[in-house]
C-alpha cells in the first residue's frame, strides 16, 4: 500500500523515508531554439530612416508627375495617361507571360525526369528558346547522372570467398578453402 505523503512544516522535521515526487522533465538536448533576432535602437532608427526616405522619394516623384500633368492640355493629359496605362499593361502582360513560361518549363522538365526546381534557370526569351534550353539541360542532366553512376561502379570487385582470384573456377575456390582452413 502507498505511504501517505507527509508535508513538512516548520515545527516538524522533514521525513526521511521515500516520498513521491513528480518527475522533472528532461532538459532539451542540442542547441537552443532559434532566438528572436534582437535589434538595437540604432538598427531600428536606421530602418525607420530608410523607410521614411523611400516614402518621401515616392511622394516627391508622384507630386512632380502630377505637376507635370497639370501643365498639359486636356488632350495631352489624356494621351499621357493612355501611354502610362499602356506601359503598366505591357509590364503586367510581360510578368504573366514569364509566369506561364516558367510553369510550362516546369511541366516539360517533369516530363523529362528532371527536377522542376530548374525551371527558372532554363527559361529563355520565348517558348522556342525555352524548349531548346530544356532539351540541352535534360541531356546534360542525364549524362551527369550516368557519369556519376559509372564512377561509383568503378573499383575493384569484391574478394571471392575462400581467397580465390577473380576468374578462378569453383574447384580452385574449394581447394583454396580447404588448404587455408576456411
N, C-alpha and C positions, 0 to 999 in steps of 0.2 A: 504494500500500500504506500502511497506517496506521503511524504512527511509534510506537515503543514509549514507554510512559509512564515517565518518569523521576521517581522520588520524591526530593525534595530531602532532603539530610542536613545535619547541622551542619557537615561539613567541605567539602561541595561547594556551589558557587554554584547558585542556582535556575535552571532552564532558561529561556531567553529565547524560545524558539520556541513554536509553537502547541501547546497541550495540550488534552486532552479533560477536560472537567469536566461534572458533572451539572447540568442546568438547574435554576435555582431556581424554585420555584413562584411564580406571580404573587400579589401581595398582594391580599386581598379588597377590592373596591370597595364604597363605600356605608357606611352606619352599621354599627357592630359589632353582632353578635347581642345579643339581649336578655340583659343580665347577670342573674345571680340576685339577687333583692332582698336587700339587706343590712339586718340588724336590729341595733340597739344593745342593750346589756344592759337598758336601761330599757324598751325596747319588749317584750322577752321577759318581763321582770318584770311589766309591766302585763298582758300576755296571760295569764300564769300566774295572776296575782292575780284577774283577771276569771273565769277558768275555775274556780278554787277557790271563789270567792264563789257562782257559779251552782250548783256542785255542792252546796255547803253549804245553799243555799236549797232545793234539791230534796230533800235529805235531811231537812231540818227539816220540810218540808211532808209528806213521807211519814211521818215519825215522829209528827207531830201528828195526821195522819189515822188512823194505827194506834192511837194512844192513844184517840182519839175512838171508834173502832170497838170497842176493848176494853171501854169503859164500857157499851156497848149490850148488851141481852139477845140471846139466840141468834136469836130471830125478827126482832128489829130489825136485827141484823147481816146476816141473810140478805136482808132487804128492801133494806137499803142496798147490799149487794153486787150485788143484782139491778139496782137503779137505776143504779149505776156501770157495770155491764156493758152495760146498755141505752143509756146515754149514749155509750159507746165504740162500740157497734154503729151507733147513729144517725150518729155522726161519720164512721165508715168508709163507711157507705152514702152519705152526702152527698158524700164525696170521690169515690167510684166513680161516682155519678150525674153529677157535674161532668165527670169524665174522659170518660164516654160522650157527654155533651152536646158537649164540645169536639171529640171525634172525629167526631160526626155533623155538626157545624157545618163542620168542615174538608172533609168529603165534599161537603156541599152547596155550599160556596164553590168547590171544584174543579169541580163540575158547571156552575157559572155562569161559569167562566173568571176567577175572582178568586183571587189567591194565598191559599193556606190559612194563611199566617202570621197572618192577621187573625182566625182562629177565636176566639182568646181575647178579642178585643175585641167580638165580636158576640154572644156567648152571653148569654142572659137567665136569668130565674128558672126557666123551663121550656121545653119544646120549642116550644110555640106562639110564645112571645115571641122565642125564638132565630130561628125561621123568619121572623118579621116583621122582625127586625133584619137578617137576611141579605138578604132581598128589598130592603129600603131601601138597604142598603150596596152591593149589587150594582148597583142603578140609579145611585146616586151615583158609583160607580166607573166605570161605562161612560160616564156623562155627562162625568166629568172627563177621561177618556181622549179622548173625541170632541172636547171643547173644546180639549184640548192639540193634537190633530191639526189642527183647524181653524185654530188660532193659528199653527201652523208653516206651514200652506199659504198664509196671508195674505202679502201683499207684492206687489212689482211683478213683472210677468212678465219673463222673461229677454229681453235685447235680441235683436232679429231680426238674422240675418246680413245683411250688406250695408247696415246702417244704416236698415233700413225701420222704419216705425212699426207698432205693433200694428194689425191690421186692414187693412194695406196689401195690395194684390194682388201676385201674383208678378211681374207686368210692372213694377210700381213698384219692387220689390226689385231686379230685374235692372237697371233703368235707373239706380237709385242706385248699384249696384255698379260699373257702367261709368263713371259720372261721377266717382265717388270713387276709382277705381283699385283697387278690391278685386278 
